[in-house]
């Protein structure tokens, strides 16, 4: 987390010094979303041994579906418990469900648990990508703009990369070493580029206003501490593999996804609230994630 924080600090300074502007940040985000992160997902399919079975991956998908179902259920009543303004319900619900798995979660999982753990993480991305382009868009829209769910957007680079990764691993398809090396170099771009983007986005925030928003602070406590503490404790009691439990810890305790702010901007949601939620939870997660790891011994 200290390494990632330092990378974010570089992005913060680059944005302050105008080495990275809004347009450059969008282009770098595009590289991460469409090239580097899919490469990291694919690299998890290049296995050297049969460490994870197809049955274990199927069980992981079932667990991921249950987790997202519970998160959606929690998101239904959490804004009311926090006494949020009614027009902000949708943004708070989406911030509750969707964490920054791709930009922040994957680099942490790879660094802490190794390449094999990315297989488990890739499984989580399947329901994540399906839900964010359906439930996420619907929730973030103002009431006046509610439309039928955009099922045609389910097919995206993240979903395709996950499916190919699963196929490569389960079918044990041989991949030439030069392709593995090329994909590996591209996947190595994920952490530094994504942290530069996140750090740059923080440069536009007024930190005093972030830490003075009591409702957002209360939400951050639930998002970063209570939900992962309860969720991972239950997962440990159910006896899941330690590596999968660790992946669940990162998935549940990662900050609000940067994609939320992008959706809010595109679909006329509360972009300022989404940006503040992402910024505050990102800063706090530098301390809360290691703290949870120590408490839960994961």
Secondary structure as the mmCIF struct_conf table of DSSP 4:
data_model
#
loop_
_struct_conf.conf_type_id
_struct_conf.id
_struct_conf.beg_label_comp_id
_struct_conf.beg_label_asym_id
_struct_conf.beg_label_seq_id
_struct_conf.end_label_comp_id
_struct_conf.end_label_asym_id
_struct_conf.end_label_seq_id
HELX_RH_AL_P HELX_RH_AL_P1 UNK A 2 UNK A 16
TURN_TY1_P TURN_TY1_P1 UNK A 17 UNK A 18
BEND BEND1 UNK A 19 UNK A 20
HELX_RH_AL_P HELX_RH_AL_P2 UNK A 22 UNK A 31
HELX_RH_PI_P HELX_RH_PI_P1 UNK A 32 UNK A 36
HELX_RH_AL_P HELX_RH_AL_P3 UNK A 37 UNK A 43
TURN_TY1_P TURN_TY1_P2 UNK A 44 UNK A 45
BEND BEND2 UNK A 48 UNK A 49
BEND BEND3 UNK A 52 UNK A 52
HELX_RH_AL_P HELX_RH_AL_P4 UNK A 54 UNK A 81
TURN_TY1_P TURN_TY1_P3 UNK A 82 UNK A 83
HELX_RH_3T_P HELX_RH_3T_P1 UNK A 86 UNK A 88
HELX_RH_AL_P HELX_RH_AL_P5 UNK A 89 UNK A 97
STRN STRN1 UNK A 99 UNK A 99
HELX_RH_PI_P HELX_RH_PI_P2 UNK A 101 UNK A 105
HELX_RH_AL_P HELX_RH_AL_P6 UNK A 106 UNK A 113
TURN_TY1_P TURN_TY1_P4 UNK A 115 UNK A 116
HELX_RH_AL_P HELX_RH_AL_P7 UNK A 117 UNK A 131
HELX_RH_PI_P HELX_RH_PI_P3 UNK A 132 UNK A 136
HELX_RH_AL_P HELX_RH_AL_P8 UNK A 137 UNK A 140
BEND BEND4 UNK A 141 UNK A 141
HELX_RH_3T_P HELX_RH_3T_P2 UNK A 143 UNK A 145
BEND BEND5 UNK A 148 UNK A 148
HELX_RH_3T_P HELX_RH_3T_P3 UNK A 151 UNK A 153
BEND BEND6 UNK A 154 UNK A 154
HELX_RH_AL_P HELX_RH_AL_P9 UNK A 157 UNK A 170
TURN_TY1_P TURN_TY1_P5 UNK A 171 UNK A 172
HELX_RH_AL_P HELX_RH_AL_P10 UNK A 177 UNK A 187
TURN_TY1_P TURN_TY1_P6 UNK A 188 UNK A 188
HELX_RH_AL_P HELX_RH_AL_P11 UNK A 189 UNK A 202
TURN_TY1_P TURN_TY1_P7 UNK A 203 UNK A 204
BEND BEND7 UNK A 205 UNK A 205
HELX_RH_AL_P HELX_RH_AL_P12 UNK A 207 UNK A 212
HELX_RH_AL_P HELX_RH_AL_P13 UNK A 214 UNK A 221
HELX_RH_PI_P HELX_RH_PI_P4 UNK A 222 UNK A 226
HELX_RH_AL_P HELX_RH_AL_P14 UNK A 227 UNK A 237
TURN_TY1_P TURN_TY1_P8 UNK A 238 UNK A 239
HELX_RH_AL_P HELX_RH_AL_P15 UNK A 242 UNK A 253
BEND BEND8 UNK A 254 UNK A 254
HELX_LH_PP_P HELX_LH_PP_P1 UNK A 255 UNK A 255
STRN STRN2 UNK A 256 UNK A 256
HELX_LH_PP_P HELX_LH_PP_P2 UNK A 257 UNK A 257
HELX_RH_AL_P HELX_RH_AL_P16 UNK A 258 UNK A 266
TURN_TY1_P TURN_TY1_P9 UNK A 267 UNK A 268
BEND BEND9 UNK A 269 UNK A 269
HELX_RH_AL_P HELX_RH_AL_P17 UNK A 271 UNK A 296
TURN_TY1_P TURN_TY1_P10 UNK A 297 UNK A 297
#
